[in-house]
């Protein structure tokens, strides 16, 4: 695993955050949460281990690090399974028998994927990795590894896929785990390890727990396995464009095996975490079904600085702007195409309506081009605008409705910000959106709806919900008032910070 940057660096930290694919390189809800949390807990010394996919996709950090971040290092998954050495038949593995466990684990994943079974237990594999019985060098460069993996290419385990598909899939799955184990000796000592997802961040946390017995806090803003399922489903058309092999993302059999792999990583991460937090009740329920121990699981809702947005309410014009905005990344999981189609439908009833897409377009340029092509094909070039990254405090007073068309979310901060700024929301029925818009319990539901919840990928229902607000001043005002009351009562940032400060203090005292 390539070490790219270790500045700043420290021998010890209070909290070592393990972050996959977000902060400080990529903007978004999780990154905003990390930045705000670290900045607010200024007396806590943080270290960050960023785990990315490919170094070429991360040019420079998006965030300036707060002064209490005393350690940072980057690692990239793509570097772990690309071999830069010539094959050597003479190289012998330290423990040839241990390498067979990778074969057994992979074949169990195939069985689970083929027969719709639960993901296999990865405990034995992790124990061998922790013990040093399997190393990345042995896995990538030994003849023993080749012999151990041969059964994966035979019999029922081929899934009608080619040799090269299976070869690269096995490398892409297991080399990162071996590389993560190899970096542990260089990581700073930490009172608490805080992983912000399962996946590879959760796997590193599990290895740290087994190697150093660190206290591990696991927080999921979204359900990692579910999000990876969506990503994998959208990968087929693009799998070979980079010129590198796609590691079996381009066929249904390979994707099903990947899903079981991430489920297995999730289960072992839950099992080894000392405390597990979810952002809302439905995500906690999902975690419990995936193996999270109930006694170690709790809900800690996200929060925002409500006072920051209160003043924006006074900056709004007297009449509701006929502007509908999406605020977020222009990537497939946000389903910008449904937003575009909805705007086109709205304009058939009200030509004054315009749509704004507010957010970075460089994270998936191909998808951004597809969205622009759709705008062009629908004849909406003058009415759907891509504004790029903007200061949202300048955006909220100028819009009438925030529209969130995501295929998957957890507890989106952008919805809370809209409420605090006095903007109703129309959101898809994903993650905590129903709890946010409608209410999470009887007392909260009594506050009223702060907009509407619609099915995913339904432009017509989305269109109708927005028009029902824009065309009815009383409905718009009632939704606005409900949103302001809800976010002020339940989702102020101070509640969330108090909860995490309490968790940090508890585990720091336990490890002292």
N, C-alpha and C positions, 0 to 999 in steps of 0.2 A: 504494500500500500504506500503510495508516494506521499511523503511529507512535504507539503508545499510551503507552509508558513507557520512559524512558531513565535510570533511576536504579537502582543507581549507574551512572556512566558514566566512561570513561577513554579517553585518546587511544591507548593501546597496551595489549596484554595478551600473556601468554605463549602461551596457548591460547584460541582462539575456538571455542567449541562451537556448532554449528548443530543445533538440536533441533526436530523436528516433532511437535507434538501431545502432548508428555509433560511433562518437567520445565521449570519448577517449578510448572506449573499443575495437572497431573493426576497422581495417585498411580498406582503400578504398578511392575512389575519394572524397566523401563528407568529410571524416575525414581529408584527406590531406588539403582540402580547409579550414576547420575550423582551423586546427593547423596553417596553413600559415597566415590566416587572423588575428587570435588573436596575433600571434607572431609579425606580421608587425605593428599592431595598438597598440604599446607598451604603449601609454599614456592612453589607455582605460581600465578600470577595468571591467573584465568579470566575470560573474557567469554562471555556467553550470548546467542544470538539465538534466541528462541522463535518458531516459525512455527505458528500455529494455524489452525483452519478458520474459525470465526465468533467474533467478540469476545463476543457475547451468551452463548456457552457457557462462558466462562471468567471467573467473577466475581472471584476473588482467588487469589493463589498458595497452593498447598497446602504448600509448604515455605518455611521461613525460610532465606535464603541464607547459606552460610558466608561468613566475613569475607574469604576470598581470591577471592570473586566480585566483581570490580571494575567490571564492565560488564554491563548487562542491557537488552535491548529486545525488544518484542513486535511481531509483524506478523501480520495476518490475511488469509488467502487470499480470503475472501468479499469483502473490500473492494476487491480488485484488478480484478474484472471487472464490478462494478456501476457503471454510468455514472450520474453525478449531473448531467450537463450535457445540454443540448438538442443534438440533431443539427444539424450545420452543413454544408450542401453546399459552402460556400465554403472550408472549411478544406482545405489541401493538405498532403500528407505530405512530409517532407523527402526521402524516397527511395521513391517509389511502386513501383519495381521490386523493392525488397527485400521489400515486403509480400507479393509473390506467393509467397515462400518458405514463408510460413505456409500458404497454400493448398496448395502442393505437399506440405508435410509432413503436413497433415491428410489429404489424399487418399491419401498413402502409408500412413497409419495405417488408413484404411478398407480399402484393398487388402489389407493384412496381416491385418486382422481377418476380412475376408470370405473370404480364401483360405487362412487358417491358415499365414501366412508369418511369418518372423522380423520383429521390430519394425524399422522403417526407421531409418537412420542420421540422427541429429539434429545432426551436426557443422556443416553449413553454416548451419543455423538459429542455432545458438549463436554462430557466428562473426559473423553479422550483428547479433545482439543485443549482443555484446561491442563491436563497432565502433560502436554507436550508430545503425546504419542503420535499425533498427526501434525505436520508442519506444512506451510504453503510450498516450500521448496520440494518436499517429498511428493506432495500432491501434484505439482505441475511438472516435475522433471524426472521422476523415477520410473523405471521399468516396472517396479512393483505396483505403482499406482495404476499403470496401464493394465496389468494383469488383474488387479482387483476390480477394475471397472468394466472389464469385458462382459460380464453377465448382464450389464445394463443394456447392451446392444443386441441381446439375443432373446429369443422366445417371446413371451408375452409382454416384455418391457419395451419393445420398440414402438408400440402404438402407431405402426405404419409410418414412422418418421425415419428420416435418413440418419446415417451414422453421424454426419456432421452436426445435425440438429441436436442430437442427444449429447454429443461430445461437448459442444459449447454451452448447452444448458447446465450440465453438471459443473463445468468450470465456473460459470457465472453464479451458480448457487453457493458453492462451498469454498471457493477461494476467498471471498470476502470475510467469511467467518474466521478462517485461518489467519488472514491478515489482521483482522481486528484483535485477535488474541496476541499477535506479535507486537502490537503497539502498547500494550498495557504497561510494560515495564518502564516506558518513557512518559506515561501520563503522570500529572501531579497527584500527590496525595490529596484526598478529599474527605471532608466530614460527611458529605452527602453526595450521591450520584443521582442526578435528575434527568431521566430520559423523557423526551417529549413525544415519543411514539414507540410502538413496537418495531417491527422490521429490523433494520440493521442497528439503529440506535438502541432498541430494546435488547438486541443480541449482545451488543457491547456491554450494556448494563448487566446482563446476566453473567457474562464472562467475568466482569469486575466483581460481582457478588461472589462468584465461586472462587476466584483467585485471591481477592483481598478482603472479602467479607465486608465490603462497603455497604452502608445503608442505601437502599435504592428506592427512589420515588419515581413512579411511572405515571405520566400525565398524557392523556390522549385528547387532543382537540377535535380530531376526527377519528373515525375507526380506520386505522391504517390498512387492514386487510380489505375492507370494502372499497377504499379509495384505489388501492392497487388493482383490484378487480376491474374497476372502471377504466383505469389507465391501460391495462392489458387488453381489454376488449377493443380499445381504439388504436392499438399499435399495429394491426395487421397491414394496413395500407401504406405504412411508412417504414416498415421494418428494415429495408435494405438501402434506403436512400443515402445513408452516411458512408456507404462503402464497406462497413464492418458487418460481420454477421450479427443477426439479431438475437442470438441465444434462444431460439425457439419461441419467440414472441409472435411469430407469424403463422401459427397453426393452432387449431382448437385444442388438440391434445397437449401441446406444450404449454398453453396458457392455463389449462386446468391443473397441470402439475405445479406451475408457479403459484397458483392460488393456494394449493395445499401446503406448499413450502412456506408461504407467508403466514398461513394459519398456524403451522407448527412453530414458527418463530414467535408468534403472538402468545401461544399457550405457554411456552417455556418462559417468556418474559413475565407474564402474569404470575406464574408460579413462584418466581424468585424475587418479585418486588415486595418490599416491606409495606408500601402504601400505593394505592392505585386511585387516581382521580379521573373523573369524566366530567364533561361540561354540562351534561343534562341527563335527565332520567332515562331516556330511551337508549342513549349510548352506554350508560351504566348497565342497563339490562342486557345489552348485547355483549358487553365484556363478561358478565356473569355466565352467560351461555357459552362463551368461548374459553372458560376456565379460570376467570378471575375469582379468587376467594372472597366471599361476601364480606367477611369480617375485616378485610383490608381495603375495601372499596368504598368510595364516597363520591358525592357530586360536589364539585366546586365550580360554580358558574363564573364565566368570564365577566369582566366589568370594564367600564370606561370612566374617564373623568367627566362626569355629567356637567360639572360647572364650566368646563371648557366650551361646551356647545350651547349653553343657555343663552348667551348673548346673541347667538346667530338667529334666534327666534325674532328678535327685534329688528333684524336686518331684512326680513322678508317683505316683499311688496304687499300691498293691500289685497290684490287679487292673486289667486293661486296660479302660478306659472304653468303654462301648457307644455312643460318640459318633463319628460320621463327619463330617469337616469339609471344606468347600470354602473356601479362602482366596484371595480375589482380587476383581476388579471384577465387578459384576453387569452384564455386557454380552453380546451374542449370541455373540461369538467364544469366550467361555468356556463356552458351552453349559450354563448352569445348569439348563435343563429336563431334560437327561439326568441330572444329579445328583439332581434332585427325584424323577424316575421311579425311579431306582435305590434311593433311600431307601424309597420306597413298596414296592418289591419285597422289599427286605431285611426290612422289618417284617412281611411275611407269614410269614417264617420265624422272626423274632425280634422280638417287639413291644417289647422294651426298647431297641432301636436308635433313636437320634434323629440328625437331620442338622442341622448348623449351616452357614449361609452367612455367612461373615465377610468383609465388604468393603463399599465404598461402593455405594449404590444410585442415586445421583443422576446418573450419567454417561449413562444411557439410561433415563429414568423409564418410558417406555412398555414397554420390555422387562422392567423390574423389576415393573411391574403385571401383565404377562403371566405372569411366574413365580409371583407370588402367586396369581393366578387358577388356575394349574395346581395349586398346593398345595391350594387350596380344593376344586377339583374332584376331587382324589384323596383327600380326607378327611384331610389330613395337617397341618391348621393347628396342632395342638398338638405336632407331632413334627418339623416342618421349620421352623427358626427363622432369621430374617434378623437378624443381630446388628449389621450396619453396621460401621463402621470401629472396630477394637479394637486394643489393645496385644497383639500376637501372643505376647509372652512370657507373658501370662496365659492364652492359648488352648492352646498346645501341650501343657502338662502335663495338660490336661483332655480330650484327644481320643485315640481309639484308632487311627484311620487317617486320613491326609490323602488326599482324593480330588480328582484334577484331571481335569476332563472337557473340556478345551479342544479346539476345532477346529484351532487353530494355536498353537504356542508356539515359542520358541527354546530357551534354557536357563533354565527358570523357577527363580528364586531361592527361591521358596516350597518347592520340593522339597528343595533343599539345607538350608534352615532346618529343615524337618521331620526330615531325617536327623540333623542335629546335635542336635536336641532329643530324639532317640530315638523318632521316630514313623515307622512304615512308610508307604509311599505306593502307591496305585493310580492310575495315570495313563494317559491315552490315548497312542497311539503317534504322537506328533507331536514335531517338533523333536528335542531331545536327550533326551527322556524315556526312551527305551530305553537310551541310554548311561548315564543316571543310575541307573536302576533295575536294569538287568542288568549293565552294565559296558561300557567302551569298547574294551578290548583283552583279550588272553588273561589277562594278569596280573590285571587288574581283575575280569574275569568270575569268576576263581577266588575272589574275596571272597564271592560268592553274590548272590542277588537280594534287593534291599531292598524288595520288595513285588511288584507285578505290573503288566504293561502290557496294555492292552485296546484294542480297536478304538474309533474315534470313534463317538459317537451310538449306543451299544449298552448300554442300561440293564441288560439281563439279564446280560451278561458282566461288567459292572462290579459288579453286585450279587454275583455268584458269587465274584469275586476278593476283595471285601471280606470276605464271610462266611468264605472259606477262611482268612483271617488271624485274624479275630475268634474263630472257633470252634476254632482250633488253637493252643494256647499255644506249642508248640515252633516252629511256622511263624512266628508273630508275633515271637518272640524272635530267631529266626535272621535275619529280615528287618530287625529293629531293629539287630542287631549289624553286619550287612553295610552298612547305611546309614551308621552311625557311622564305620566303618572307611574307607569310600569317601570321604566328605566330608572327613574329617581328612587323608587322604593326598593327594587330588587337587584339592580345591575350596576350600582356604583362601584368603581374600582377599589375603593377602600375595603369593601367586604371581601373581595378576592385576595387582596394583598394580606389582609389579616389572617385569612385561612392558610396561605402558603407560608407566611412568617411563623405561624404556629407549628406547621408541619416541619419546617426547617429547624426550629428551636427544639422540638421534641426529639428528632433524630440526631441532632448535634449533641444533645445531652446524653443520649443513649450510647453514642459512639465515643464519647469523651472518656 
